[in-house]
């Protein structure tokens, strides 16, 4: 993990503790040929669904498409809204919109924030996957494709 990225992440965590913001982000279930795309950030040790924060004047779908391009170099076709989930375990109130995309093309490269990007067979997920990402994959595997809500 990058020292500079960890310092920036720690600064963000301090900000969350002081100001307790409400945040909105997106994550993507990018699934093709029974495999899923996961990323490992330069500042966190676990594998995650690709995604990130929604910017001002950006729709959730626009944020998903932007994050897919930034984090994995993917151009997305049809996005299906999968659900919205809340993570209230940190000092911030984090809300995450999840989209499913099964028609995409890798056309670019990951940005500086991503240490690794890989396709994993859905039946062979890495042990060091974040719990929220793992839970959304389990929802997908269980056939829960209607919009869901709950804890991240």
Buried (B, 14 or more C-beta within 10 A) or exposed (E): EBEEBEEBBEEEEEEBEEEEEEBBBBBBBBBBEEBBBBBBBBBBEBBBBBBBEBEEEBEBBEBBBBBBBBBBBBEBEEBEBBBBBEBEEEBBBBBBBBBBBBEBEBEEEBEEBBBEBEBBEEEEBEEEBBEBBBBBBEBBEEEEEEEBEEEB
